[in-house]
Amino acid sequence: MSERTYKLQKGDQVVMHTCMEHDHPDNFGKIWTCRSDEFQHKGHDYGSIFLEGFSGSFSTEFPQKVDVSALVDSIQQQLAERDRTIARQSAALETATDALNGILNGEWSETIDDQFLEVFTTRRVNPPQIADEALFAIGQELEALGE
């Protein structure tokens, strides 16, 4: 095992590895916060650290420092993308709801937005046929949003 080039400091976040405590189900993969700087007990040649929520000192051979901020940034980016997807899907569902309400009222309106032009048409035809067409179009839009 290579020698560490840093000393653990109060506030650092670490995970345990290759020790008995690591294998305990409550500790496996848990992120701990250092509540002290790394120090040496009198008469010992190894470093120790105090961890929040852990009784007694812990040898610095076993905690591995982790960069939680990178993980948080990644999760925030994933959440932002999820929110954008939800907004797109909500808009598609609102459009579909408007179309289905138009069908219930015996009307059908279409929006063509390729060139930001709106074209509305009113049709009085077989409502089940219109419903089938609308549901097919909604399915295609939702598939496109799923990409």
Buried (B, 14 or more C-beta within 10 A) or exposed (E): EEEEEEEBEEEBBBBBEEBEBBEEEEBEEBEBBBEBBBBEEEEEEEBBBBBEEBEEBBBBEBBEBBEEEEEEEEEEEEEEEEEEEEEBBEEBBEBBEEBBEBBEEEBBBEEEEEEEEEEEEEBEEEEEEBBEBBBEBBEEBBEEEEE
